[in-house]
Amino acid sequence: MKTNFEKKRRSKEMLWKMIMYVCTIITCLILVFVIGYVLMQGIKGLSVNFLTTKPSYLSGNIGILPDILNTVYLLVVAIVILLPLGVGAAVYLSEYASNHKLVKTIDYAAEILSGIPSIIYGLVGMLFFCRLLNMQTSLLAGALTLVMMNLPTIMRTTRESLLSVQTGLREGAYGLGASKWRVVRTIVIPECMDGILTGCILSAGRILGESAALLFTAGFAHALHGFMDGITSSGATLTVALYVYAKEQGEFQVAFSIAVILLVLAVLVNLSAELVKHHYKKKKEV
């Protein structure tokens, strides 16, 4: 026969299971509601003209092609600068740094910096890049601000991936006479490439969704530029354009249409991260 203690334990387990089920259902319902509401409000405003033209206030046409291009320009510049800096710093801290106190201090500083609100980075970027370095309000200043903001995150994720590599692989390579750099280049980095690429892709997703820092540094312009002219000029990304159309101009239909595009981009970024992890997992199994 079951004792009173077992009955109480089972009833507590059932209670906690029900609470977890309810929390899971509420979370899923909120997610479905947000996605469904954005799609219902935004899909009807999407069109080829909307995606491939620039806004014209004389004709009343609203197009977001400049905002899409500005987002691409910003992402390319930020990733090109962020990737070597973040991965290089992580490799040095994991493989070469011998001062453990310095490594711990840098880790602690990176943890603090990754939790600072993005609007503070925007303020620092405006004062340092736009004013002190005289870049003015431009996509380049915005990209450098985002590099500064995402560097601690990509450095930490890359370092965690490097530390997850088995010590035996390094020792075996050293035993065969390989140099430190050769071990890092041919064994350590390829072994944890999935974690490095996943961190980079997720950082790209954060860059795509950032708006607060760019309000101070990149500007609001909807002008259409080439790459070289675009990065040195003021320009609104998709997230900034969403804010401008919703808050400043009251064009909520346009804002929801941009939200649909950002939602699709967020899904693609997360899907890319999962595909990269799956690809390298299969590669390791083979």
Steps between C-alpha positions, in 0.01 A plus 500: 500500500609853430612703794383853567846629406480337154149637444612852591804470275292381205242775552779762508650358182161512326447858618839614368444317171167678457662836577773432240242393243298817559812718473598326176154545350488869599845558347401330174173693484682833548748409226223393260300815579793735434602327176141465380410863578809635324438282195131593477574870527811507283461256212229704331740794467774302327543538125773501237476880477534529878819290503671635187446877504611793710253730679376802309315758706386689190316201352412348837682175417651312794782259418760344727774407251744755655430358846566144381827601335606700807438193715713286267782759492499529878499123550787440255724768652425394857561128438822562301642695795341297780595150386882530499504713816273273704646169382859629524450624856336171601784294349760707682322476837440126465825382343775753559429714808701381801387763752190338653411811698492705179284238330254496790489881502427512126231231537337694781516825302349328194217362713424849633524664156264245344231605751521876442186644330551567131390863530812568714715359220314731265581801716868402522510436124348840427752682719805298392447403134265773379649798684852422622606311184285730283318217319174691535175303504573210265458127452874457565463660844198276564690189389797580725261556791341159438846343481579647841167372633523144361873442552465369861226257396681348202824486698333306783315255271815434296709450812250253643515307172881496506507377860261216413760339270646186658843542655612167354482639146739780588737267687505253212592776253772633730635147534539483122706820507240749382547865592251697712357694205473186286305322774264798535457542124460138393346330804346733758317747273363235256383287794287783645408674175130429559500699825695788344270526198189468716619787720569712191158427351322585826704822523384580147142449619557742786644755256194464275266562792684793659343846495580696818873535432440586134261783583801692636760399243357391161219752453157495338562571129316293236734599215614240247881462479763260373715311748791745533276807512249323722733407785625860532151650486211514740254219447208324671512122540180295506465522878557877504259540206237305695541741792486808274189389310315391816603770747580806290268463199218285635523254207419188700419292192850564364649426843323163518615413147859571602442290813403205278830533312694515827308198628595301189864607537500392866366157402761468224783595737396244763440237232848566358652452846320167540606384152863586572491307828333202329750504211806496726342245732452260207853577382644406839299175510640401162 
